[in-house]
Amino acid sequence: MSLPDIRTPLPGPKAKALIERDKAFVSPSYTRGYPLVIERGSGVTVEDVDGNVFLDCAAGIAVNSTGHSHPDVVHAVAEQAGKFLHMSGTDFYYEPQVRLAEELAAIVPIKGGVRSFFGNSGTEAVEACLKLSRYATGRQNIIAFLGAFHGRTMGSLSLTASKAIQRRGFGPLLPGVYHAPYADCYRCPIGLDPASCTAECLDFIEEQLFVHLVSPDEVAAIIVEPIQGEGGYVVAPDQFLQRLRELTKPNGILLVADEVQSGMGRSGKMFAIEFSGVEPDMIAIAKGVASGLPLGVASARAGLMAWPPGSHASTFGGNPVSCAAALATIKLLRSELVANAASVGAHLLAGLKALADKHPLIGDVRGRGLMVGVELVRDRQTKERATDERDAVVLAAFQRGLLLLGAGKNAIRFSPPLVLTREQADIVIRIFDEALTEAEGARR
Ligand SMILES: Cc1ncc(COP(=O)(O)O)c(C=O)c1O
């Protein structure tokens, strides 16, 4: 089978019919960038209901870490499903949840003992970190970063500062949340040269927030994405995270790493914060942890996670089938896929960077492992954001059988399953090249 293989106009007739039914009955709050209706998936390929085959660089928003329906994961899921589907790990005990907590303690970059709380999603992982930060410190305030995405339930939404539409109409949000500029070095928030800066954007916290708005001894936590995901796949330099740790520690402020998108091997290390050598106090994990089954985890230093029975729990959290999928996922990540993300990711990054020579639309190419972002601009000098062009490129790629997703106002993210091969990465680069050519042609 050639990859991709597009046989009908898109969307095809069956896809069209299903989309019509969706329109009538499903919440219109979802953001579908293009009309893909999946029938089945395998590895990095997705087949739609009309028999068209796509190469998937979206992975269900960076979730299908081991590829679609990896046989080891499917086997683990089926085996567990045959035993029992649910018992509620909050009220009873079962081995998959305990084993997963043990595994996480071994891979999370926090020294000493680690305990984990289980929920069902990224937002629940963040909520747990938020509540535990307040509980453990007895403080109320939280600092997050502009451009951050931490979820959409009311607590995590208060931390999210990605797109105004995500907050519009839902206020009032949680009080005591402050936002500081993120280290977006392509668009340095304070106009410095990344080559010579020392993360001066963090001065805002010490010289503005702590002076004018909130005393550091009343800040429970600072939450940070080591690589901003929805914000545009923006990679924070190591020194930004290192200085953040230096700033939090003496003030008794907890450092929470939101690795919902950047974690579980996607960056080429198990967790993206490991590049900086920084040890956070808590980590929020979800998306790729269970290859597509719903699971969210808040892992914390054991001494911190000392809240009493009844203080926090979730009926479905730590579902045994999800835990079984996570155990199979972690095994694959550790044995081969984290390393594959690092090597194939470097190949993909280099190939996409090379495209900048012929495509003036490309403003910046950045990323780590198989978490790569390309920011499109109308003019390299002014860096005017090319939002419409970005959407056109994503659509042109879809028409050619490559599934991509936008991120931020004008970036495109490449977040394929971590099983992507070099040869498949070359196909991705070729199709992206063609899609850029089409979008640039349409502008002339
Ligand atoms: C960094 C980060 N945190 C939290 C979330 C929320 O995860 P979920 O959509 O599973 O609630 C996301 C989702 O994209 C994310 O990227």
The ligand as an SDF file (V2000), in Angstrom:
LIG
                    3D

 16 16  0  0  0  0  0  0  0  0999 V2000
    0.1870   20.9920   28.1100 C   0  0  0  0  0  0  0  0  0  0  0  0
   -1.2470   20.5620   28.2420 C   0  0  0  0  0  0  0  0  0  0  0  0
   -1.8150   20.5160   29.4550 N   0  0  0  0  0  0  0  0  0  0  0  0
   -3.0920   20.1260   29.6220 C   0  0  0  0  0  0  0  0  0  0  0  0
   -3.8740   19.7840   28.5470 C   0  0  0  0  0  0  0  0  0  0  0  0
   -5.3010   19.3410   28.7530 C   0  0  0  0  0  0  0  0  0  0  0  0
   -5.4280   18.0150   28.4360 O   0  0  0  0  0  0  0  0  0  0  0  0
   -6.8910   17.3760   28.1710 P   0  0  0  0  0  0  0  0  0  0  0  0
   -7.3600   17.9230   26.8740 O   0  0  0  0  0  0  0  0  0  0  0  0
   -6.6370   15.9000   28.1490 O   0  0  0  0  0  0  0  0  0  0  0  0
   -7.7530   17.7780   29.3150 O   0  0  0  0  0  0  0  0  0  0  0  0
   -3.3320   19.8130   27.2690 C   0  0  0  0  0  0  0  0  0  0  0  0
   -4.1540   19.4820   26.0890 C   0  0  0  0  0  0  0  0  0  0  0  0
   -3.8460   19.7650   24.9860 O   0  0  0  0  0  0  0  0  0  0  0  0
   -1.9760   20.2230   27.1090 C   0  0  0  0  0  0  0  0  0  0  0  0
   -1.4170   20.2940   25.9030 O   0  0  0  0  0  0  0  0  0  0  0  0
  1  2  1  0
  2  3  1  0
  2 15  2  0
  3  4  2  0
  4  5  1  0
  5  6  1  0
  5 12  2  0
  6  7  1  0
  7  8  1  0
  8  9  2  0
  8 10  1  0
  8 11  1  0
 12 13  1  0
 12 15  1  0
 13 14  2  0
 15 16  1  0
M  END
$$$$
